[in-house]
Amino acid sequence: MASADLSRPDAARSARRSERSPSGGWRTIAAKEFSDHVSSVRFIVLLVVITIAAVIPMVFVSNDITSSAPQLSGQPALFMALFVAGSQSLGGMTTVGFAALLVPLVGIAFGFDGINSERSQGTLSRLLSQPIHRDDVVNGKFAAGIAVIAVMVAALAILVSALGIVRLGIVPAPEELARVFSWWLATILYASFWLAFALLLSVVIRGAASAALVGFGTWLGLILFGWFLLPLIGGAIFPTNTATAGDYFASTSAQQLFLRISPATLYQDIVSALMNPATKSVLGAGNIGQYVSAQQQLPSLLSLDQSILIVWPQIVILIALTVAMFALAYVLFLRQEVRA
């Protein structure tokens, strides 16, 4: 009898273990979502728009480099100017600047209808009735979005690099290729934040159209009004206290720290350091003349690891914001009730 009683818990655990859903359910959902994204009109339109917007500045910058070839001969890291130097014909807009402007649009576009579309079509309950974990749904959709964004940014980086090599005949050094790869990773991280934000909207807001309106409105509002709204909010949260010099310094430092937490600002700081080896601090990119003059003022260009150390706090904060946004969407989705 004792041996039979001891065997019952083991049999029960074995039965529960056999009934568990497969651990690779999120990969199945991710593969399905990835194929749907790649074959959609949304993917093609966004890829064409981002490619055109990023290639146009590179063409103008390459023309400026070609016209100034005698003065620029022998300059180090000239290949990086294709990404971070702007042409006066376009108001100084750079390739990475256009990417920073449109990458949030890509992240929102592939995430705003991730959950609510399944709910509105009545397929969410049928999907969860399959032998998969409930969290596999949100994990698979997030992984598929990151994979699509990675493909788009990689295609953009390869296209700009290839056109730059063909037009200028400059073969990039391994250090420069490593910087382009680092920019690719940073851009995926930045897009992942907006993807997680859009996925959160798809969990909280039942209608896909409403989620898209809120997501694109937030993106547009931060671009158009963020440069003066954020300082106002920072001043309201951390009012300047002029009682003593120490209080004034503390309030001003708190306001500056609040402004640096913006994902757009964090990404711009990261890109400025990674793509410009002459950047010793967080600086904005200028035209080709300013780019070369900044290099001439330094006795030697910074290596990639030194550039990463400059913006390592920004990288950590951006990762933390992305994880927090996805964790919030994850928890809210697991707590929601799904009715058949």
C-alpha positions in Angstrom: 0.0 0.0 0.0 2.8 2.4 0.9 4.6 1.8 -2.4 1.3 2.4 -4.3 0.7 5.6 -2.5 4.2 6.8 -3.3 3.8 6.0 -6.9 0.6 8.0 -7.3 2.2 11.5 -7.0 4.9 10.4 -9.5 2.2 9.2 -11.9 0.2 12.5 -11.5 3.3 14.5 -12.2 4.1 12.4 -15.3 0.5 12.9 -16.5 0.7 16.7 -16.1 4.1 16.8 -17.8 2.7 14.9 -20.8 -0.2 17.3 -21.0 2.0 20.4 -21.1 2.1 22.3 -24.3 5.3 22.3 -26.4 7.9 24.8 -25.4 8.5 26.0 -29.0 5.0 27.3 -29.5 6.2 30.9 -29.7 8.5 29.9 -32.6 5.6 28.6 -34.5 3.6 31.8 -34.0 6.7 33.9 -34.8 7.3 32.0 -38.1 3.6 32.4 -39.1 3.6 36.1 -38.2 6.9 36.7 -40.0 5.7 35.2 -43.2 2.5 37.3 -43.0 4.5 40.5 -42.4 6.9 39.9 -45.3 4.2 39.0 -47.8 2.0 42.0 -46.8 1.7 45.3 -48.7 2.5 47.1 -45.4 6.1 45.6 -45.5 6.7 46.6 -49.1 5.4 50.1 -48.7 7.4 50.8 -45.5 10.6 49.2 -47.1 10.3 51.4 -50.2 9.6 54.6 -48.1 12.5 54.1 -45.7 14.9 53.1 -48.5 14.1 56.2 -50.6 14.3 58.5 -47.5 17.7 57.1 -46.5 19.3 56.8 -49.9 18.6 60.4 -51.0 20.9 62.0 -48.3 23.6 59.5 -49.1 23.5 60.4 -52.8 23.8 64.1 -52.0 26.6 63.5 -49.5 28.5 61.3 -52.0 28.2 64.1 -54.6 29.7 66.6 -52.1 32.5 64.1 -51.3 33.2 63.6 -55.1 33.3 67.4 -55.7 35.7 67.9 -52.7 37.9 64.8 -53.5 41.3 66.7 -53.5 40.7 68.2 -50.1 39.3 65.0 -48.6 42.0 62.7 -49.9 43.5 60.6 -47.1 40.9 61.5 -44.5 40.3 58.6 -42.1 36.8 57.0 -41.7 35.5 58.9 -44.7 33.1 56.0 -45.4 31.2 56.8 -42.3 30.3 60.3 -43.7 27.8 58.6 -45.9 25.7 57.9 -42.8 26.3 60.8 -40.5 27.2 63.8 -42.7 24.4 65.8 -44.2 24.2 67.9 -47.4 23.3 71.5 -47.3 21.0 70.8 -50.3 18.7 68.8 -47.9 19.0 71.1 -44.9 21.7 68.9 -43.2 19.5 65.8 -43.0 21.5 62.6 -42.8 20.9 59.0 -43.6 20.8 58.0 -39.9 18.6 61.0 -39.3 16.0 59.8 -41.7 16.2 56.3 -40.2 15.7 57.7 -36.7 12.7 59.6 -38.0 11.0 56.6 -39.7 12.0 53.6 -37.6 9.4 54.3 -34.9 6.8 54.3 -37.7 8.0 50.7 -38.6 7.8 49.5 -35.1 4.3 50.9 -34.6 3.1 49.6 -37.9 4.0 46.0 -37.1 2.6 45.9 -33.6 -0.5 48.1 -33.2 -2.8 45.2 -34.4 -0.9 42.3 -33.0 -3.5 41.2 -30.3 -6.6 43.3 -31.0 -6.9 42.1 -34.6 -7.0 38.5 -33.4 -9.6 39.4 -30.8 -11.8 41.3 -33.2 -11.7 38.5 -35.8 -12.5 35.9 -33.2 -9.3 33.9 -33.8 -7.7 34.6 -30.4 -9.8 32.1 -28.5 -9.2 29.4 -31.2 -5.5 30.2 -31.2 -5.3 29.7 -27.4 -7.3 26.5 -27.6 -4.3 25.0 -29.4 -1.5 23.2 -27.4 0.5 26.3 -26.8 1.1 28.5 -23.8 -0.8 31.7 -23.5 2.4 33.8 -23.3 3.6 32.2 -26.6 1.2 34.4 -28.4 2.7 37.7 -27.3 6.2 36.4 -27.4 5.8 35.1 -30.9 4.3 38.3 -32.2 7.0 40.4 -30.6 9.8 38.1 -32.0 8.3 38.2 -35.5 8.2 42.0 -35.4 11.8 42.3 -34.3 12.8 39.8 -37.1 11.0 41.9 -39.8 12.5 45.1 -38.5 16.0 43.5 -38.5 15.6 42.4 -42.1 14.5 45.9 -43.2 17.3 47.8 -41.4 19.9 45.2 -42.7 18.7 45.7 -46.2 18.9 49.5 -45.8 22.4 49.3 -44.4 23.6 47.0 -47.1 22.1 49.2 -49.8 23.6 52.4 -48.6 27.0 50.8 -48.1 26.9 49.2 -51.6 25.9 52.4 -53.3 28.5 54.3 -51.4 31.2 51.9 -52.5 30.1 52.0 -56.1 29.8 55.8 -56.2 33.0 56.7 -54.3 35.2 53.6 -54.7 35.9 53.6 -51.0 36.4 50.2 -49.4 35.3 50.3 -45.8 37.7 49.1 -43.1 36.7 46.4 -40.7 36.3 49.0 -38.0 33.8 50.9 -40.1 31.9 47.8 -40.9 31.7 47.0 -37.2 30.3 50.5 -36.6 27.6 50.0 -39.2 26.8 46.6 -37.6 26.6 48.4 -34.2 24.2 51.0 -35.7 22.1 48.1 -37.0 21.8 46.6 -33.5 21.1 50.0 -32.0 18.4 50.7 -34.6 16.7 47.3 -33.9 16.8 48.1 -30.2 15.1 51.5 -30.8 12.5 50.0 -33.1 11.9 47.3 -30.5 10.9 49.9 -28.0 8.2 51.3 -30.4 7.2 47.7 -31.2 6.7 47.0 -27.6 4.7 50.2 -27.2 2.5 49.3 -30.1 2.0 45.8 -28.7 0.9 47.3 -25.4 -1.6 49.5 -27.3 -2.9 46.4 -29.1 -3.5 44.7 -25.7 -5.1 47.7 -23.9 -7.1 49.1 -26.8 -9.7 46.7 -28.4 -9.9 48.4 -31.8 -7.0 48.2 -34.2 -7.8 51.6 -35.7 -7.9 53.3 -32.3 -4.6 51.7 -31.4 -3.0 52.8 -34.7 -4.3 56.4 -34.1 -2.9 56.5 -30.6 0.4 55.0 -31.7 1.0 57.2 -34.7 -0.3 60.2 -32.8 2.2 59.6 -30.0 5.0 59.3 -32.6 4.0 62.4 -34.4 3.5 64.4 -31.2 6.9 63.6 -29.9 8.5 64.6 -33.2 6.6 67.9 -33.7 6.1 69.0 -30.1 8.4 67.0 -28.0 11.3 69.5 -28.2 9.3 72.0 -26.1 6.8 69.9 -24.3 9.4 67.7 -22.6 11.2 70.7 -21.1 7.9 72.1 -19.8 7.0 68.7 -18.2 10.5 68.4 -16.7 10.2 71.9 -15.3 6.8 71.1 -13.8 8.0 67.9 -12.2 11.3 69.3 -11.0 10.7 73.0 -10.4 13.9 75.2 -10.3 14.7 76.1 -6.7 16.9 79.2 -6.6 17.2 79.3 -2.8 20.8 78.1 -2.9 23.2 77.2 -5.6 23.1 73.6 -4.6 19.3 73.4 -4.9 19.4 75.1 -8.3 22.0 72.7 -9.6 20.0 69.7 -8.3 16.8 70.9 -9.9 18.6 71.6 -13.2 20.3 68.3 -13.2 17.0 66.5 -12.5 15.4 68.3 -15.5 18.3 67.4 -17.8 18.2 63.7 -16.6 14.4 63.7 -17.4 15.0 65.0 -20.9 17.7 62.4 -21.5 15.3 59.5 -20.8 13.4 60.2 -24.0 13.9 57.1 -26.3 14.5 59.4 -29.3 17.2 61.4 -27.5 18.8 58.2 -26.2 18.9 56.8 -29.7 20.4 60.0 -31.2 23.1 60.0 -28.6 24.0 56.3 -29.3 24.1 56.8 -33.1 26.2 60.0 -32.8 28.8 58.1 -30.8 28.8 54.9 -32.8 28.8 56.3 -36.3 31.2 59.2 -35.8 34.6 58.0 -34.5 35.5 61.7 -33.8 32.8 62.1 -31.2 34.2 62.5 -27.7 30.8 63.4 -26.3 27.2 63.4 -27.4 27.2 65.7 -30.4 24.9 66.2 -33.4 26.1 65.4 -37.0 26.9 68.2 -39.4 27.8 68.5 -43.1 30.8 66.9 -44.7 33.0 69.9 -43.9 32.2 69.8 -40.2 32.6 66.1 -40.2 36.1 66.3 -41.5 37.1 69.3 -39.4 36.0 67.5 -36.3 38.3 64.6 -37.2 41.2 66.9 -37.8 41.0 68.3 -34.3 41.6 65.0 -32.7 45.1 63.4 -32.6 43.5 60.0 -33.2 40.0 58.7 -33.8 38.2 56.7 -31.1 38.0 53.0 -31.4 34.6 51.3 -31.4 34.8 50.1 -27.8 35.7 53.6 -26.7 32.7 55.0 -28.5 30.5 52.4 -26.9 31.7 53.4 -23.4 30.7 57.0 -24.1 27.1 56.1 -24.6 26.9 52.9 -22.5 24.5 54.5 -20.0 22.1 55.5 -22.9 22.2 51.9 -24.2 21.4 50.5 -20.8 18.5 52.9 -20.3 17.0 52.2 -23.7 17.2 48.5 -23.1 15.5 49.0 -19.7 12.7 51.0 -21.3 12.1 48.4 -23.9 12.0 45.6 -21.4 9.7 47.5 -19.2 7.3 48.3 -22.0 7.2 44.7 -23.2 6.8 43.4 -19.7 3.8 45.7 -19.1 2.2 44.4 -22.3 3.1 40.8 -21.4 1.5 41.0 -17.9 -1.6 42.8 -19.0 -2.2 40.2 -21.8 -1.8 37.3 -19.4 -4.3 39.0 -17.0 -7.0 39.6 -19.6 -9.9 37.2 -20.1 -10.4 35.6 -23.5 -13.9 34.6 -24.2 -14.8 32.2 -27.0 
